[in-house]
């Protein structure tokens, strides 16, 4: 089940440097929203805050009305590098989150196999990461991110290292799989093409002091 994301009066400070201040954002349940803008304005920091991976100086993040205080299985984060375990097969990498959650081994295998099939890599289930192309590794990372059926998927430049054909293919996978499962998506990207192709709405974060600016809606749902 998808859930809305609400960011209220967010402030994040690192080493006495204010990265975000007074930032407000609402992502509707099931929506795919893109955040674009130059480097250094706090895009990735915003994702980490929503994922519960960094300490907030001020403000609040809510997922489905529940305050985010720590990492949760309800939120999955997919980054530029797939960060697959090099000693584990594609299937084992996909089932990793389920393993940590204590799911029965058969459930892990069944869910991993279903997701590998959805990304077109069931025939590579026993392949090691070094035997896969960059695009295939990112597809494995996408399957892994969706394995525990999160309500929200946070994407931090996941297409940037791919060639044009694979980029388009992976974007299609993200759209198809998140829509089928009703997952709320927040994409951080420098690429306008990714934002246009994948997302319902976009906002632009401008140069510091970004915290004092309101998001600018570029494309309505």
C-alpha positions as MATLAB code, in Angstrom:
seq = 'XXXXXXXXXXXXXXXXXXXXXXXXXXXXXXXXXXXXXXXXXXXXXXXXXXXXXXXXXXXXXXXXXXXXXXXXXXXXXXXXXXXXXXXXXXXXXXXXXXXXXXXXXXXXXXXXXXXXXXXXXXXXXXXXXXXXXXXXXXXXXXXXXXXXXXXXXXXXXXXXXXXXXXXXXXXXXXXXXXXXXXXXXXXXXXXXXXXXXXXXXXXXXXXXXXXXXXXXXXXXX';
ca = [
       0.000    0.000    0.000;
       1.363    3.410   -0.973;
       1.557    6.154    1.630;
       1.964    9.941    1.377;
       5.225   11.611    2.397;
       5.030   14.873    4.332;
       8.074   17.001    5.119;
       7.398   19.868    7.532;
       9.742   22.764    8.358;
      12.749   20.522    7.781;
      16.206   21.676    8.830;
      19.386   19.645    8.463;
      22.770   20.937    9.584;
      26.096   19.193    9.115;
      29.366   20.446   10.568;
      27.733   23.817   11.290;
      26.637   24.118    7.648;
      22.914   24.486    7.025;
      21.941   22.216    4.144;
      18.155   22.517    4.374;
      16.070   24.895    6.451;
      12.332   25.495    6.617;
      11.729   23.006    3.819;
       8.183   21.732    3.240;
       7.039   19.101    0.795;
       4.086   16.760    0.289;
       4.202   13.748   -2.018;
       0.815   12.181   -2.563;
       0.281    8.455   -2.056;
       1.189    6.599   -5.250;
       2.672    9.703   -6.865;
       6.035    9.798   -8.639;
       7.730   13.126   -7.884;
      11.070   14.334   -9.239;
      13.439   16.721   -7.475;
      15.966   18.416   -9.740;
      18.516   21.158   -9.236;
      22.278   21.743   -9.068;
      24.660   19.872   -6.794;
      24.907   20.994   -3.203;
      21.337   22.177   -2.647;
      20.334   19.258   -0.431;
      18.580   16.823   -2.780;
      20.303   13.685   -1.521;
      20.173   14.957    2.053;
      16.406   15.228    1.714;
      16.180   11.565    0.692;
      18.332   10.490    3.630;
      16.088   12.457    5.976;
      12.956   10.823    4.586;
      14.610    7.415    4.917;
      15.361    8.100    8.580;
      19.101    7.784    8.004;
      20.231   11.181    9.318;
      19.438   13.297   12.346;
      17.197   16.296   11.778;
      18.122   19.628   13.330;
      14.493   20.696   13.228;
      11.207   19.709   11.661;
       9.507   16.435   10.917;
       9.096   13.772    8.259;
       5.898   11.737    8.186;
       5.068    8.663    6.165;
       1.358    7.970    6.111;
       0.947   10.292    9.086;
       3.540    8.419   11.162;
       6.658   10.336   12.191;
       9.870    8.889   10.726;
      12.441    8.530   13.501;
      14.597    5.715   12.132;
      14.974    3.486    9.053;
      11.876    1.456    8.280;
      10.921   -1.392    5.967;
       8.212    0.938    4.660;
      10.869    3.021    2.872;
      13.405    1.707    0.346;
      16.380    3.693   -0.955;
      18.035    2.980   -4.315;
      21.192    4.905   -5.160;
      23.462    5.506   -8.131;
      25.605    2.472   -7.396;
      23.799   -0.852   -6.966;
      26.056   -1.882   -4.026;
      25.339   -5.574   -4.491;
      27.081   -8.067   -2.234;
      29.895   -9.339   -4.489;
      29.911  -12.803   -2.913;
      26.150  -13.375   -3.311;
      24.115  -14.450   -6.323;
      21.512  -12.224   -7.941;
      18.748  -14.137   -6.167;
      20.485  -13.875   -2.786;
      20.995  -10.135   -3.263;
      17.307   -9.619   -4.035;
      16.246  -11.640   -0.999;
      18.643   -9.885    1.377;
      16.067   -7.617    3.031;
      13.692  -10.538    3.503;
      16.487  -12.546    5.089;
      17.208   -9.739    7.566;
      13.478   -9.552    8.308;
      13.472  -13.221    9.236;
      11.272  -14.421    6.373;
      11.267  -18.191    5.773;
      13.829  -19.297    3.195;
      11.183  -20.514    0.774;
       9.397  -17.161    0.972;
      12.701  -15.419    0.287;
      13.295  -17.554   -2.806;
       9.738  -17.229   -4.091;
       9.642  -13.440   -3.729;
      13.141  -13.022   -5.193;
      12.291  -15.238   -8.158;
       9.085  -13.294   -8.835;
      10.939   -9.972   -8.815;
      13.788  -11.277  -10.974;
      11.151  -12.394  -13.462;
       9.608   -8.905  -13.412;
      12.954   -7.273  -14.270;
      13.698   -9.896  -16.925;
      16.592  -11.545  -15.113;
      15.182  -14.801  -13.778;
      17.582  -16.652  -16.056;
      20.479  -14.905  -14.260;
      19.318  -15.827  -10.753;
      22.542  -17.723  -10.022;
      24.859  -15.133  -11.573;
      27.352  -13.239   -9.425;
      27.429   -9.416   -9.626;
      30.693   -9.355  -11.600;
      29.012  -11.493  -14.256;
      26.283   -8.896  -14.807;
      26.343   -5.655  -16.781;
      25.863   -2.312  -15.043;
      22.258   -2.142  -16.178;
      21.566   -5.675  -14.990;
      23.084   -4.850  -11.616;
      20.777   -1.846  -11.272;
      17.795   -4.029  -12.141;
      18.864   -6.380   -9.358;
      19.113   -3.372   -7.035;
      15.580   -2.314   -8.014;
      14.239   -5.800   -7.355;
      16.026   -5.833   -3.982;
      14.555   -2.433   -3.061;
      11.029   -3.684   -3.757;
      11.472   -7.122   -2.161;
       9.912   -6.231    1.202;
       7.020   -4.361   -0.464;
       7.848   -0.824    0.709;
       5.246    1.931    0.684;
       7.764    4.461   -0.675;
      10.786    4.165   -2.956;
      13.493    6.857   -2.852;
      15.688    7.031   -5.945;
      18.998    8.915   -5.841;
      20.347    9.243   -9.407;
      19.834    5.516  -10.138;
      20.029    5.937  -13.936;
      23.027    8.241  -14.231;
      25.691    5.609  -14.946;
      23.685    3.810  -17.642;
      23.685    4.176  -21.405;
      20.626    5.646  -23.097;
      18.981    2.321  -23.993;
      19.419    0.794  -20.556;
      18.383    4.064  -18.911;
      15.075    4.002  -20.751;
      14.537    0.340  -19.966;
      15.178    0.764  -16.248;
      12.922    3.832  -16.067;
      10.174    1.717  -17.630;
      10.799   -1.003  -15.038;
      10.534    1.497  -12.189;
       7.294    2.990  -13.528;
       5.695   -0.375  -14.225;
       6.663   -2.083  -10.969;
       5.926    0.816   -8.631;
       2.591    1.536  -10.287;
       1.586   -2.126  -10.093;
       2.365   -2.154   -6.375;
       1.088    1.362   -5.609;
       4.471    2.595   -4.398;
       5.079    6.311   -3.792;
       8.258    7.384   -5.626;
      10.603   10.308   -4.974;
      13.336   10.684   -7.609;
      16.419   12.872   -7.255;
      18.043   13.524  -10.626;
      20.147   15.989  -12.612;
      18.629   14.679  -15.837;
      15.522   16.450  -17.052;
      14.747   13.538  -19.353;
      14.489   11.145  -16.409;
      12.172   13.532  -14.578;
       9.966   14.079  -17.640;
       9.729   10.407  -18.540;
       9.112    8.937  -15.104;
       7.392   11.431  -12.851;
       3.968   13.022  -12.519;
       5.310   16.237  -10.961;
       8.642   17.984  -10.570;
      10.148   20.517   -8.210;
      13.393   22.423   -8.592;
      15.712   23.207   -5.711;
      17.749   26.330   -6.404;
      21.170   27.303   -5.148;
      21.626   28.011   -1.412;
      19.948   29.278    0.635;
      17.543   26.605   -0.630;
      15.841   26.393    2.748;
      14.249   29.786    2.251;
      12.705   28.874   -1.106;
       9.451   27.106   -1.847;
       9.383   24.250   -4.370;
       8.393   25.311   -7.894;
       5.928   22.990   -9.588;
       6.970   22.442  -13.198;
       4.546   19.760  -14.314;
       1.162   19.044  -12.783;
      -0.061   15.492  -12.252;
];
